[in-house]
Amino acid sequence: MKKKPRIICVILGGGRGTRLYPLTRVRAKPAVPLAGKYRLADVPISNCLNSGLNHIYLLTQFNTTSLHRHIQESYQFDPFDGGFVRILSAQQTQDNDYWYQGTADAVRQNLSNFGNYEPDDLFLILSGDQLYSMDLQKMLAHHQACDAEVTVAANIFCKSLASGFGLMKINEDLSIQSFVEKPKDPQLIESLVVGELTQTLSGCRQPRPDACLVSMGIYIFKASMLTEALASEGHDFGKEIIPSLIGKHKVFSYIFDGYWEDIGTVKAYFDASLRLTNTLPPFNFFDPQNPIYTSLRYLPSSKVNQCHMQEVMISEGCIISQSTLNRCIIGLRSVIRDGSTLKNVIMMGSESYETPEEKEKNRQLQRPNIGVGQNCYLENVILDKNVRIGNNVRLCSVGQPECYIKDDIVIRDGLIIVNKDGIIPDGTVL
């Protein structure tokens, strides 16, 4: 009887997260808060756990302290079950003194940390900055049914939105005939349109004549194939490793036609987050069959006093009084005081409540308490954790410069971001 292959899940935590700056100023990209109470890393980890996969490695190298704390608090397994979520940070060794040079290099540098795997074992490689719900067992079954050495998950995008992703051209049996990472040439993109082939793609809802297949950054490698591929000098899966295998090895696509969002930029993060406030959001956090796991907290229910709200998500432990909120995500322990209006705002909340003694010290220092003060107006704003917004503050990104950095405020992608622990004094207008 053939031995069942071991499945090793590897989540790529990314580099410095420069496209998500300043949200990654003091934290790793997978640790960026999501939907009020989660972290980005919770999504791929939950997809693995919901698919019955619990040998999970998370590769990171920058600002990992808060991520380590979150993983340790959130994912504790029965010792008899053998499951784990383990963080592997970049480190200098006797054989290697380089930081991760790319996605493939991050895996290469950790091959010795994945245990004693056999040639037929499978590596499931995922990205740490995406929002989706996917039964990974279906992709694994497809990989084995095709007798593939490599499988690349693909989503269907119209060609006008496809240039920021890896694009693939496939055959009718779903094998990949060409793969190009982030092409910019319009003619090259046009040549990669799959068009009417979408009618025959597994799981595709309807034909899309302008459709392209974009790589989701989710790969399955047969272990022997991975070690062979990483013996080359290529540093990145999309740019070098996958294209080098096309035509030489059994490389197949797996078509996933569900909701999938790459949230690697501030604008993409903001838009994807606020879409969660829709009456029927594209991503379902309320799915009892596929929950998103996170840290267990012991917080009181949120308290809302005489407020007007429309399309708002509120996390635990909040106190919101006599305010107006429209399309907002309100994070843990948030405090919003009388007379304030928030429109298109992500408020990440606070890591702790302030004591009366701390509030008295704030008064002596003429420093606002944590949260949003009285009679404020905030529009198109991201408030990172532990921010202090004084009374009568107005922050609105409309008409502001595209790039602006001053004190605790950054404007990027048309949005105002108040840095973690930032202080905005009374009467500030921007």
N, C-alpha and C positions, 0 to 999 in steps of 0.2 A: 504494500500500500504506500502510495506516494505521500511523503511528509508534507503537511500543510505549511506553506511559506509564512515566515514571520513578517509582520507588517511594521515597519519603522517609520513613524511620522516625524517629519522635520519641518518646523515652521521658521521661515526666514524673517528675522526681525528688522532687516533693512540696515541702511547705513546711518548717516547723521540725521536723516530726515529733514534735509534742507528745504524741501518743497512744503513741509508742514511747519516750518519755523514761523512764529515763535512758540508754537505749541510743543515743539521738541527742544526748546531751549534748556530745560532742566530735566527732561525725561526721554526715555527711549520711545521710538515710534509706536511699538505695540502697547505702550502704557498710556497713550493718549486716551482720555475719557470719551465714552460714547453713550449716547441716549440716557444721560443723567446718572447712571449707576454702574455702567460696564466699562471695560477697557477694550481697545481694539483687539488685543490678543485673545480675549474671551471668545471671539467669533470663530476663528479656526480651531481653537481648542475644543469648543463645544461641538463643532461639526465632526471632529474626530470622535469625541466621546459618544455623541448621538449615533455614530456609525459603528459603535462597538470597538473602537480603536483607542487603546490607553497607554501605548508606549510612545510618548511624545517628547521631542526635544525642541527647544526654542533657542535659536541662535541670535545673539545680540552682541553689540560691542560698545555702544555709547550710552551714557547716563542710565545705567541699569538698576540703580538702587531702588527706586519706587516699583519697578517691574518685578524685581526679586521679591520684594515685600508682598506685592499683590499675588504672585504665583504661590508663595508659601502659605498665605492666608486662605487662598481660594481652593487649591487642588490638593487635598490630602486623601490618600487612598487607603483602603484596607490592606494591611501588610501581606495578607494571604492571597490577595488578588494579583499583586505584582505590578499594578499600574503605576504610572508616574507622569508628571510633567516636569521636565528637567531643563534648567537654563544653562546653556553653554556660551559663555562670554569669550570674546577674542582674548588670547593671551600669548605672551612670548614664551617660546620653549627653546631647548637646546638646538632643535632642528629648524625653527622658524621664528623670526622676530618681526613678521609683517602683520599688520591689521588685515582684516578680510578685504580682499581686492574686488569682490563682486559676489553675486549669489552662489555661483559654482565654487568659488574659492572658499567661501564660508563652510560649505559642506565638505570640501576637500580637506580643510584643516582639522575637521572633527571626525574623520572616518574612524580613527582609533578610539573615539569615545562612544561609538554606537554599539558596542558589545561585539560578541562573536557571531556575526551573521554569515549565512550560507550563500552560495552563488545564486540560488533560486529564490532567496528572500526578496521582499519588495520594499523599496523606499518610496514613501508618499511624501512629496515635497510641496509645501503650501506657502502662500504669502501671508504676512502678518498685518496687512493694511487693506483688507477687503471686507465687504458686507454681503453675505449670501448665506443661504441654507441649502446644503447639498448632502445627499446620501452618498457618502464616499464608497460604500460597498458596491454600489452600481458601477462606479468607475473602475473599481478593482476587478469586478466580474467581467466587464468589457475588456479590460487589459488582458485578462487570462483567456477569454474566449477568442481574442484575436491572435493569441500567442505572441503578443507584442514584447519587445524589449524596452520600449519607451512609449508612454501614452501622455499626450498633452491635452488638458481640458480646454475647450474652446466655447466661447459665447458668440452670439450673432449680433453684430452691430451694423448700422448703415455706414457706408463708406465715408461719409462726411465726418464721422466721429472716430474713425478707426486709426488715424495716423499716430496716435499716442500709444499704440499697443503693438505687440508682435502679431503679424498677420500670417495666415497659412493658406495654402492651396491644397485641396485634398482630392483623392480619387473616390469613386463611388463606394469602394469598400472601406472608406474613412482613413485609409493610409495617407500620410502627408507626403506630397510631392515637392513642396517648397515652403520655406519659412523665412520671413524677413522681419527683423526687429525694428519697430517704429519707423516705417518708411515715410519719406517726405515728398518724393517724386509722385505727382498726380498720375502719371502714366503707369508707374509701378503699382500704385494702389489699385488702379483700374484693372490691371492684369490679375490682381488677387481677389477680385470680386467673385463670389461663388454663385451668385445669381440664382437661376432656376434649380440648381442643385439642392437648394434649401427645401424643395418639395420632398426630397427623398431622405433628408437628414433625420436621424432618429430623434424624436422628441420635439421637432420643430413644429410650431403651431400653425404657421402659414408661410407660403412662398414669399421671398423678399428679393426682387430682382436687383436691388442695390446692396445686397448683404455681403459683408465680409466676416470671416471667422477670426476672432481675436483671441489670442492666448490669455488665459486667466492666470497664468503664472502658477498653475497647479500641475505637477508632473508625477508620473509613476515610472520608476526605473527598476528594472531587474537589477539586483545587487551586483552581479558580474558585469552588467553593462555600465552601471554607474562607476565602478572602480576603473574600468577601461576608459570611459569617457573623461574621467577626472585625471587620468594620467597625462593628458595633454596639458598645454599651457593656457587653455581658455579659462577666463575668470568669471564669465557670466553665462547662465543657462540660455537666455533668450538671444543674446548677441552672438555667441560663439558655439556653445556646446550643442544645442539642438540643431542649428543649421549644419554643423559638421557631420551629424549622424544621418541626415536625410539622404536616401539613395544607397546607403551602405548597410543600414540596419533596419529592423522592423519597427518603424516609428508610426504610431497611429494617433488619431484625434479621438476625443470623447466629447460629444456635443451636449452642452448643458444649456437649456433654453429657459432657465428660471432667472429670477432677479439676481443680478450680480453688479456690484459697484466697487470700483477701485477708488479708494479715498486717500490717495497719496498727496494731495495738495490741499491748501487751506480752503480754496473755493469748493472743491469736490467734497471735502469734509463738511463744510457748512451746509451745502445744498442737500447732501445725502441725509444729514442729521435733521434738517427742518422738514424734509419729506416724511419723516417718521411721525410728524404731528398731523398728517393728513387723516381725514376721516377713515379712509381705507388706505393705509400706507403700503408701499411696495414690499416692505420687509415686515414680517409678522413676528413680533416679540411675544405674542400671546399664544403661540402654537404649543399645545401641551405635549405633543409628540417630539418636538425638537426645541427644547428650552435652551436659552443662552445662559450658561453658568457664570457665576462671579463670586466675589467675596461675600460670606455670610456676615450680616451686620445686625446689631441690636439697636435699632433706632425707633423712635416713636412715629406714629402716623403723622402725616403732614397736616398743618392747620391753616385753613384759608378763611379769612375774615372779610366779608363784604367786598368781594372782588368781581371784576368782569373778565371772563376768559374765553378765548376762542382758539381751538387747535393748540392745546398745551399739554406737554408731558411733565408731570411733577414726580420727583423721586421722594424717598422717605425723609422724614426729619425736617421738613421745611416749615417756615412761618411766613405767610404772605398776607399782608393787611391792606385793605382799601386801595388796591392797585388794578391796573388794566394790563392784561397780557394777551398778545396776539401772535400766534405761531412762535412759540418759545419752548425750549427744553430747559427744565429747572433741575439742577443737580442736587445731590445729597446735602442736607443741612443748610440750604439756601435761606437767606433772610431778605425779604423785600418789604420796605416800609411804606407808610401811608402816602398816597398821592402820586405814586410813580407809574410810568407807562413804559412797557417793554414790547417792542415789535421786532420780530425776526431776531431773536436773541438766544444764544446758547450760554447758559450760566452753569458753570461746572460745580458750583457749591463750595463747601468748606470741609476741611479735614477734621475739624473739631468745633465745638461750641465755645463761645467766650464766657468766662465767669464774670460775676459782678466786679471782682477785683480787677480783672483785665479791662473791663469797660471803663472803670474809674481811671485806670492808667491811660487809656485812650483819650479820655477827656482832658487829663492833665497835659498830655502831649499834643492836644488839638489834632488828634488823628481820628478819622471815621472808624466806627465799628465795622466788623466784617459784614459784608452783604451790600445791598443797595439802599441808599439813604432815602429821605423823604423828597417828594416832588421832583423826581428825576425823569428824564426822557432818554431812552436808549433805543436805537434803531440800527439794524445790521451790525450787531456787536457780538463778539465772543468774550465772555468774562472767564478767565482762567480761575483756578482754585484760589481761595482765600483772599479774593480781591476786596478792597475797601472803597466803596463809592460814596462820596459825601452827599450832603443835601444839595438840591437844586443843580444837579449836574446834567448837562445835555451832551450826549455823544451820538452823532449821526454821520454815517459815512458818505451820504449823498453830497456831491460837490467837493469832496476832499481829494487831496493828491493821491495818486496810485501807490506811491511808496513814501512812507512817513514813519520816522522813529523818533520819539521824544519821551524821555523819562520812562514811564511804565506803559506807554501807548505805542502800538505798532499798527500801521495801516497797510494791508496787503490784500491783493485780489479784490479791492473794493470794499473791504471789511475792516472794522476797527477791532483790534484785539488788545485787551488789557492783560498784561503779563501776570503770571502766577505771583501772588503776594503783593500785587500792585496796589498803589494808593492814589486815588483821584480826589483831590481836595474839594471842599464845598465850592459851588459856583463855577466849576470848570465847564467851559463851553467849547466844543469842537465840532 
